[in-house]
Amino acid sequence: MCEQIKILIIGGAGGMGRFLAKILKDDFYVSIYDTNPDSKRIAVSLGVDFSNKDKIKDFDIVIVSVPLKVAPDVISEVSQKMRNDALLLDTSSVKMDVVSAIKNDKIYFIPVHPLFSPTVQDFKGQIVILTPVKNNGWLEKIKRFLEEHGAYVEIVSSEEHDYMMSVIQALIHWLIISFGITLKEIGFDINRSRRFATPIYEVMLDITARIFAQDPNLYAYIQKNPFAMDVKEKFLDISQKLNDAIRSGDLDYFISKMVSTSTMFGDAERSIQKSEKVLKSRILDINDINIGDKVAFEHIYSKKIHYGIVEKISPIDVLIKNKNNSKMTRLKVENLRLLSDQELNDWRLKNLKRLKRDISVQFENFDNISPDTLSRVISMYGADEVELIDVFKEKKSFTFRIFVCEDKNILEIEKKIKTFLSGVGGKIR
């Protein structure tokens, strides 16, 4: 692909539209169109131009990234305004409807389904499905561009895509939405339930909350997948049979179904290991911290850093004390990420007041002493940073400046360093 290619993103002020604009503008001329009143301001913030639908014929590629409920109508309209050799792409999650909406058989059309949220930074490691209506020269170019930017690309028919999505999206969403509505209908106290929560339940609650926080129109229209109804009816039939078996006391039926189904999921041990990794990455492992530890937690939603000494910890919350003012802060474990040692040190150096002391030391065997080695050892005694600020050969002495963050006792650290230097033959000046 060359830099002269001009791309118009219809729906460019939406989440996926913005993502694509930010990625594509580095390689192409990009303009967006959107009915959002703030579209022009958004275009400026993205560093791209703003166009209107009357200019569609000026573009080599038009990408339609609009809500699923209006996608067929928009694609139908846009396809008739494009020039015959242009390429049309769309980002809808159901493909058979948009394919049938095309009204210009002289354009090239490659439906695209990015299987990720537009909150990611780039294509790296993400799955993108291409469902070309017919093979053409654009297909290989699009595939190559995506792969060069780190994406994993699958090329399938629109029918196979929609069949796969009837389970991967429609059925999974159906299960989660049904779960959430059930909790509401039975008046379940979610906040209190977290006191009894298993890791899997915690993750399930977060996934459920994530879906209910998004556009219900999107999830409703995903259920219109042409294969989804049959899949859901089969699910409901199986659920009813399992429930009937339990009600009648036929546990053998329930058990036999679990056993016979377990073999279809492949390597069970590998799946257990992968799911364990997901659970551990989501939930703070309280075994990593102890009472008295100096820690920093990042709140996973607000991104605020909470720093202090651990006073109390439970599976529900952590109580930390600010060393300077003894203020106590109680934090929910489910919302926390423990900063690594390096992250903690970087945060301290950036956010805490630093105190300094200069220490001068003489050595009779001055020429055999390595100041770099001394600096590294001095830092092991609690100094956050060490600088060699003077070398006085006539006096056979070095002067080190130590920096200590305010959360440490600089007098105690200074005493330890001087004791060390004296112990290796130095004389404190």
DOLUMKE-331015 format. One line per 8 residues: number of its first residue (from 1); their letters; for each residue x negated, y negated, z negated of C-alpha. Coordinates in pm, 1 decimal. Example, Ala and Ser with C-alpha at 12.3 -4.5 7.8 and 13.67 -1.06 7.14 Angstrom:
<recs>
1	as	-1230.0/450.0/-780.0 | -1367.0/106.0/-714.0 .
</recs>
This chain:
<recs>
1	mceqikil	0.0/0.0/0.0 | -125.3/-348.1/75.2 | -94.8/-671.3/-119.3 | 127.8/-828.4/148.4 | 423.3/-607.2/58.0 | 709.5/-812.3/-85.1 | 930.7/-657.7/-352.7 | 1267.1/-780.7/-480.8 .
9	iiggaggm	1397.9/-637.6/-808.3 | 1775.4/-672.4/-840.6 | 1850.3/-655.8/-1211.2 | 1501.8/-787.0/-1279.9 | 1603.5/-954.8/-1606.2 | 1701.5/-621.8/-1762.8 | 1472.1/-391.0/-1957.0 | 1359.1/-164.7/-1672.8 .
17	grflakil	1356.7/-454.8/-1428.5 | 1117.7/-650.1/-1649.3 | 896.6/-345.8/-1697.7 | 868.1/-292.9/-1321.6 | 802.9/-662.0/-1256.3 | 515.7/-668.3/-1506.0 | 358.1/-356.5/-1354.4 | 410.4/-436.1/-986.0 .
25	kddfyvsi	307.5/-802.9/-986.1 | -60.0/-707.1/-1011.0 | -48.1/-535.0/-670.2 | 238.8/-697.8/-480.6 | 438.0/-1014.4/-434.2 | 733.0/-969.5/-672.9 | 1056.0/-1163.2/-707.7 | 1360.1/-1088.2/-921.7 .
33	ydtnpdsk	1732.0/-1150.8/-894.2 | 1981.4/-1112.6/-1177.4 | 2319.0/-1253.0/-1279.2 | 2179.1/-1318.9/-1627.2 | 2196.0/-1699.2/-1684.7 | 1839.0/-1690.5/-1818.7 | 1701.8/-1512.9/-1510.3 | 1494.1/-1805.1/-1384.7 .
41	riavslgv	1333.2/-1854.4/-1724.5 | 1266.9/-1480.4/-1748.4 | 1105.8/-1484.7/-1403.5 | 870.7/-1761.8/-1517.0 | 783.4/-1569.9/-1834.9 | 706.2/-1260.2/-1625.3 | 490.7/-1456.7/-1383.2 | 707.0/-1372.0/-1079.7 .
49	dfsnkdki	942.9/-1564.5/-851.4 | 1321.6/-1583.0/-862.9 | 1527.7/-1515.0/-548.7 | 1890.9/-1464.4/-460.4 | 2071.0/-1190.4/-270.0 | 2086.0/-1400.3/47.1 | 1710.1/-1348.6/89.0 | 1722.8/-966.6/83.5 .
57	kdfdiviv	1611.3/-937.4/447.0 | 1282.7/-1110.9/356.2 | 1166.5/-816.5/144.0 | 989.6/-493.7/235.9 | 1110.7/-312.7/-76.0 | 1427.0/-372.6/-277.7 | 1458.5/-207.8/-619.2 | 1806.0/-187.1/-773.3 .
65	svplkvap	1782.1/-165.3/-1152.3 | 2133.8/-235.6/-1276.1 | 2378.0/-68.3/-1519.8 | 2492.2/273.4/-1401.0 | 2858.2/172.4/-1385.0 | 2789.7/-87.6/-1112.9 | 2494.6/81.7/-939.9 | 2692.4/245.3/-652.5 .
73	dvisevsq	2867.1/-82.0/-563.7 | 2544.8/-283.7/-579.9 | 2356.8/-27.9/-370.4 | 2636.9/-23.5/-113.9 | 2626.7/-402.4/-82.7 | 2248.0/-434.6/-84.7 | 2188.7/-158.3/170.8 | 2398.3/-347.3/426.4 .
81	kmrndall	2192.1/-666.2/381.5 | 1848.0/-505.9/413.3 | 1653.2/-498.3/735.6 | 1642.6/-158.3/900.8 | 1278.9/-68.2/829.4 | 1287.7/-165.2/460.3 | 1274.7/65.0/158.7 | 1545.4/81.3/-108.4 .
89	ldtssvkm	1471.6/224.0/-453.4 | 1702.0/253.6/-753.1 | 1652.2/354.0/-1117.0 | 1990.0/511.3/-1199.6 | 2010.5/822.8/-1415.4 | 2278.0/988.9/-1197.1 | 2181.1/1027.9/-830.7 | 2454.1/1192.0/-623.7 .
97	dvvsaikn	2688.5/892.9/-661.4 | 2426.6/638.4/-553.8 | 2319.1/848.9/-255.2 | 2676.4/856.2/-126.5 | 2699.7/476.3/-169.6 | 2445.9/397.7/105.0 | 2608.3/213.0/397.3 | 2302.0/167.3/618.4 .
105	dkiyfipv	2143.7/486.8/749.4 | 1859.0/294.1/913.8 | 1689.7/193.2/589.4 | 1467.4/423.2/385.1 | 1614.6/523.9/48.7 | 1428.0/694.2/-234.9 | 1628.1/718.0/-558.6 | 1392.7/703.0/-857.6 .
113	hplfsptv	1455.5/808.4/-1217.4 | 1198.8/691.3/-1475.8 | 1235.4/929.9/-1770.9 | 1122.4/681.8/-2033.8 | 1225.7/366.4/-2214.2 | 1114.7/32.6/-2065.7 | 951.2/-45.2/-2400.5 | 641.4/154.1/-2296.4 .
121	qdfkgqiv	337.3/-41.4/-2179.7 | 278.7/130.2/-1845.2 | 334.6/447.2/-1640.9 | 53.9/639.9/-1808.9 | 174.1/981.9/-1924.4 | 535.1/915.2/-1820.2 | 755.6/1135.4/-1599.8 | 912.9/983.4/-1288.4 .
129	iltpvknn	1152.6/1177.9/-1065.0 | 1187.0/1097.9/-694.3 | 1492.4/1224.8/-505.6 | 1435.1/1117.8/-142.8 | 1734.5/1130.7/88.9 | 1501.1/1220.8/375.2 | 1125.9/1254.3/405.1 | 951.6/946.1/537.2 .
137	gwlekikr	620.3/765.7/520.3 | 721.0/575.5/209.6 | 755.3/887.3/-5.7 | 385.7/970.3/-17.8 | 294.7/604.4/-76.7 | 532.8/573.5/-371.7 | 412.3/903.4/-517.0 | 47.1/802.9/-480.5 .
145	fleehgay	105.8/463.1/-642.8 | 279.1/619.4/-943.4 | 12.8/887.2/-988.3 | -268.6/632.8/-959.5 | -101.3/447.8/-1246.5 | -91.2/760.6/-1462.8 | 262.2/889.2/-1402.8 | 359.1/1254.0/-1354.5 .
153	veivssee	582.8/1273.1/-1046.2 | 847.5/1535.0/-964.4 | 1017.2/1540.4/-622.1 | 1357.1/1714.2/-615.4 | 1695.2/1686.1/-445.4 | 1960.9/1460.5/-595.1 | 2170.2/1773.0/-667.7 | 1893.6/1941.9/-867.3 .
161	hdymmsvi	1821.3/1616.9/-1048.2 | 2182.4/1574.6/-1158.4 | 2210.2/1938.5/-1264.1 | 1898.7/1908.6/-1481.8 | 2018.2/1578.8/-1628.8 | 2356.0/1733.6/-1715.2 | 2168.6/1914.5/-1994.4 | 1862.7/1694.7/-2056.7 .
169	qalihwli	2070.0/1377.8/-2089.7 | 2446.2/1437.7/-2082.6 | 2462.5/1740.0/-2315.8 | 2194.8/1613.8/-2556.4 | 2361.8/1273.1/-2581.7 | 2697.9/1446.1/-2631.0 | 2559.8/1647.8/-2922.1 | 2402.1/1346.8/-3092.1 .
177	isfgitlk	2699.7/1115.5/-3040.2 | 2935.9/1386.3/-3169.2 | 2710.5/1429.9/-3473.4 | 2717.9/1056.0/-3547.9 | 3094.7/1026.1/-3507.7 | 3143.8/1332.2/-3731.8 | 2943.7/1167.2/-4011.0 | 3163.3/858.8/-3983.2 .
185	eigfdinr	3489.6/1055.1/-3971.8 | 3409.6/1254.2/-4288.1 | 3295.4/938.4/-4469.6 | 2943.7/1071.9/-4520.6 | 2709.4/854.4/-4730.2 | 2401.2/840.5/-4506.7 | 2195.1/622.5/-4741.9 | 2247.2/858.7/-5034.1 .
193	srrfatpi	2184.4/1162.5/-4813.9 | 1829.0/1044.6/-4750.1 | 1749.4/1134.8/-5112.0 | 1804.2/1499.4/-5016.9 | 1671.3/1480.3/-4661.9 | 1460.4/1740.2/-4485.9 | 1210.1/1612.6/-4225.8 | 1427.4/1740.8/-3939.3 .
201	yevmldit	1733.6/1566.3/-4082.1 | 1538.8/1239.1/-4113.3 | 1432.4/1257.0/-3749.9 | 1786.8/1346.7/-3644.0 | 1926.7/1044.1/-3827.2 | 1677.3/813.5/-3658.5 | 1748.3/954.2/-3312.5 | 2121.7/919.8/-3375.3 .
209	arifaqdp	2084.5/560.6/-3495.3 | 1868.8/483.9/-3190.8 | 2138.8/600.3/-2949.9 | 2423.9/424.7/-3130.5 | 2221.9/100.2/-3125.4 | 2215.8/97.9/-2744.7 | 2468.1/15.5/-2473.1 | 2767.0/253.7/-2505.0 .
217	nlyayiqk	2855.4/190.1/-2140.0 | 2529.9/353.8/-2030.7 | 2598.2/667.5/-2234.6 | 2959.6/684.7/-2121.4 | 2862.5/671.3/-1753.9 | 2587.8/931.7/-1799.9 | 2870.4/1165.5/-1904.1 | 3013.8/1121.0/-1552.7 .
225	npfamdvk	2728.7/1332.9/-1417.4 | 2906.9/1569.4/-1173.3 | 2771.4/1879.1/-1350.6 | 2816.2/1755.8/-1708.6 | 3178.6/1856.7/-1762.5 | 3117.2/2226.4/-1693.5 | 2812.0/2226.3/-1921.3 | 3000.7/2059.3/-2207.7 .
233	ekfldisq	3298.8/2292.3/-2170.6 | 3063.3/2589.1/-2198.6 | 2908.3/2434.7/-2508.2 | 3248.8/2379.9/-2668.1 | 3349.7/2739.6/-2587.8 | 3033.4/2878.3/-2750.6 | 3075.4/2651.5/-3053.5 | 3430.8/2774.8/-3101.4 .
241	klndairs	3327.0/3140.7/-3077.7 | 3046.6/3093.4/-3330.6 | 3282.1/2911.4/-3565.5 | 3546.1/3183.4/-3530.5 | 3285.3/3448.7/-3608.6 | 3176.6/3272.3/-3928.1 | 3536.8/3211.4/-4032.5 | 3618.1/3580.7/-3989.0 .
249	gdldyfis	3302.7/3690.5/-4170.8 | 3139.2/3837.1/-3859.4 | 2784.6/3724.1/-3939.2 | 2642.5/3995.0/-3713.5 | 2785.4/3818.2/-3407.4 | 2622.0/3490.1/-3512.2 | 2288.7/3660.9/-3583.0 | 2291.7/3863.0/-3260.7 .
257	kmvststm	2346.2/3546.7/-3054.9 | 2051.8/3376.2/-3222.8 | 1824.0/3675.9/-3171.0 | 1919.7/3731.1/-2806.7 | 1879.4/3360.8/-2725.8 | 1545.9/3310.2/-2902.1 | 1347.7/3483.2/-2627.0 | 1435.5/3224.0/-2359.8 .
265	fgdaersi	1233.4/2947.5/-2527.9 | 895.5/3104.8/-2458.5 | 602.7/3069.5/-2698.5 | 772.9/3014.6/-3034.4 | 445.8/2950.4/-3218.9 | 351.0/2673.3/-2978.5 | 694.6/2514.1/-3015.7 | 665.1/2524.7/-3394.2 .
273	qksekvlk	324.4/2356.4/-3380.4 | 448.8/2084.4/-3143.3 | 757.0/2012.1/-3353.2 | 547.2/2002.5/-3670.8 | 327.1/1739.2/-3509.0 | 632.4/1528.9/-3423.1 | 772.2/1555.6/-3774.8 | 441.8/1470.2/-3939.9 .
281	srildind	378.7/1174.2/-3709.8 | 720.7/1028.4/-3794.7 | 727.1/1073.5/-4169.2 | 459.8/955.0/-4410.8 | 284.2/1251.7/-4570.5 | 287.3/1164.1/-4940.6 | 9.4/1417.9/-4994.7 | -225.2/1171.1/-4822.4 .
289	inigdkva	-203.7/922.0/-5109.9 | -243.0/931.6/-5487.2 | -155.2/707.6/-5779.0 | -430.2/448.6/-5815.5 | -522.8/447.1/-5445.3 | -573.6/112.4/-5277.0 | -358.7/135.8/-4963.2 | -199.1/-65.9/-4685.8 .
297	fehiyskk	130.7/35.6/-4527.3 | 273.5/-94.7/-4203.0 | 651.8/-121.2/-4196.0 | 736.9/61.8/-3872.8 | 1016.8/-181.6/-3783.8 | 909.7/-526.3/-3908.4 | 535.1/-450.2/-3859.5 | 466.1/-630.5/-4188.5 .
305	ihygivek	164.2/-504.1/-4383.1 | 212.1/-420.8/-4751.8 | -115.7/-396.7/-4943.1 | -177.5/-295.4/-5301.6 | -247.2/-19.1/-5551.6 | -16.7/282.5/-5569.7 | 167.4/286.8/-5902.9 | 428.6/553.7/-5829.6 .
313	ispidvli	521.1/776.4/-5537.7 | 811.0/1009.0/-5459.9 | 956.1/1165.8/-5144.4 | 1191.1/864.8/-5130.6 | 979.3/559.8/-5206.7 | 640.4/419.5/-5302.3 | 574.5/155.4/-5568.1 | 264.5/-56.7/-5509.6 .
321	knknnskm	116.3/-337.0/-5719.6 | -55.6/-644.4/-5582.3 | -390.5/-656.3/-5759.6 | -405.2/-1036.8/-5772.0 | -63.5/-1122.1/-5914.5 | 58.6/-783.1/-6042.0 | 374.1/-815.9/-5829.3 | 544.6/-479.8/-5776.8 .
329	trlkvenl	686.7/-382.8/-5437.4 | 906.3/-78.0/-5378.4 | 899.2/60.3/-5023.3 | 1095.3/339.5/-4856.2 | 867.5/620.0/-4739.1 | 1076.8/672.4/-4424.6 | 983.7/322.6/-4299.7 | 608.9/337.4/-4357.4 .
337	rllsdqel	291.5/415.4/-4168.8 | -28.6/449.0/-4368.6 | -312.6/244.1/-4221.3 | -633.0/435.5/-4155.2 | -948.2/344.5/-4348.6 | -1076.5/143.1/-4052.0 | -742.7/-35.9/-4005.4 | -731.7/-114.0/-4377.3 .
345	ndwrlknl	-1083.5/-256.1/-4374.8 | -1013.0/-467.7/-4065.0 | -694.9/-603.3/-4224.4 | -873.2/-691.9/-4549.8 | -1152.4/-878.9/-4370.7 | -900.0/-1075.3/-4167.1 | -644.2/-1156.3/-4436.6 | -817.9/-1169.7/-4776.6 .
353	krlkrdis	-1038.3/-1445.2/-4913.1 | -1406.2/-1352.7/-4897.8 | -1656.0/-1431.9/-5173.8 | -2031.0/-1438.9/-5116.0 | -2353.0/-1394.6/-5310.1 | -2716.3/-1426.3/-5199.2 | -2962.5/-1170.3/-5333.1 | -3339.2/-1211.3/-5284.3 .
361	vqfenfdn	-3573.5/-921.2/-5350.0 | -3953.7/-879.8/-5330.2 | -4136.4/-560.2/-5232.3 | -4508.6/-495.0/-5278.5 | -4493.8/-254.0/-4983.1 | -4311.0/-520.0/-4779.2 | -4442.2/-405.3/-4439.8 | -4300.1/-55.4/-4490.4 .
369	ispdtlsr	-3949.0/-171.7/-4576.0 | -3673.2/-168.0/-4312.5 | -3423.8/-450.7/-4381.3 | -3166.7/-282.6/-4152.5 | -3178.3/30.7/-4365.0 | -3144.7/-176.5/-4681.7 | -2841.2/-356.4/-4535.5 | -2666.9/-27.4/-4458.6 .
377	vismygad	-2733.1/108.6/-4807.6 | -2623.6/-216.2/-4976.0 | -2288.4/-193.2/-4795.1 | -2239.0/149.5/-4954.1 | -2226.2/-16.8/-5296.7 | -1903.7/-202.9/-5216.8 | -2007.7/-501.9/-5006.6 | -1765.3/-556.3/-4719.8 .
385	evelidvf	-2030.4/-725.5/-4506.9 | -2406.4/-771.9/-4542.8 | -2625.7/-1024.4/-4359.6 | -3003.1/-1059.6/-4365.5 | -3040.2/-1439.2/-4386.3 | -3411.3/-1480.4/-4465.2 | -3744.0/-1297.5/-4437.0 | -4024.1/-1466.2/-4636.6 .
393	kekksftf	-4345.8/-1282.2/-4551.6 | -4568.3/-1489.2/-4782.2 | -4353.9/-1394.1/-5080.3 | -4292.9/-1044.3/-4939.1 | -3921.0/-1094.1/-4985.5 | -3588.5/-1048.3/-4810.8 | -3270.7/-1243.0/-4880.8 | -2938.4/-1072.6/-4818.4 .
401	rifvcedk	-2599.1/-1241.4/-4820.8 | -2318.6/-1012.1/-4930.0 | -1950.4/-1076.7/-4863.4 | -1687.2/-918.1/-5085.5 | -1311.3/-952.1/-5041.2 | -1119.8/-1097.7/-5332.9 | -960.9/-764.1/-5419.3 | -1296.6/-636.7/-5548.2 .
409	nileiekk	-1509.3/-740.8/-5846.6 | -1801.8/-919.5/-5683.2 | -1999.3/-946.4/-6009.1 | -1980.9/-571.3/-6060.8 | -2084.2/-503.9/-5700.0 | -2371.0/-753.3/-5724.1 | -2495.0/-578.2/-6038.4 | -2487.2/-235.9/-5867.2 .
417	iktflsgv	-2679.3/-367.4/-5566.2 | -2947.8/-527.9/-5782.4 | -2982.1/-205.9/-5982.6 | -3029.3/-12.2/-5658.2 | -3289.3/-256.6/-5522.9 | -3482.3/-247.0/-5849.7 | -3469.2/131.0/-5847.1 | -3643.8/150.7/-5507.7 .
425	ggkir	-3932.2/-74.6/-5615.7 | -3783.1/-416.3/-5554.3 | -3812.9/-719.0/-5779.3 | -3509.4/-944.4/-5791.6 | -3608.5/-1308.6/-5749.5 .
</recs>
